[in-house]
Amino acid sequence: MARSLKKGPYIDEKLLQKVLDSKSGGAKKIIKTWARHSTISPEMVGFTFGVHNGKEFVAVYVSEDMVGHKLGEFSPTTKFSRHGGKMQREIEAGAEAKEAAKVEQAGSKANASSEKK
């Protein structure tokens, strides 16, 4: 459920203070935070945040398009490996065969051009 418009967006106070301090300091460094639920405000644009995903800090550079979103949206907590099954293996085998054919074709073109010289 969304937050009430009357209350406004939630921004962690400590995080906002860190942003304001580093704005006055001028040094560009990564601001580490665990506040994944904080909304990105216009003051945060141009800073790099280290957003904790449960295991490590993922570097997130905040641009103008991200204003209004949450910091946690840009730091995934799970790693997607792939979908499994027989069909997926066939697709991957076909992709590998195409890649091998491209490499072989590029190699034969290179040999042909070197023989002409």
Secondary structure, DSSP 8 states (H G I E B T S, - for coil): ----TTT-----HHHHHHHHHHHHH-----EEE--TT-B--GGGTT-EEEEE-SSSEEEEE--GGGTTSBGGGGS-SS------SHHHHHHHHHHHHHHHHHHHHHHHHHHHHHHH-
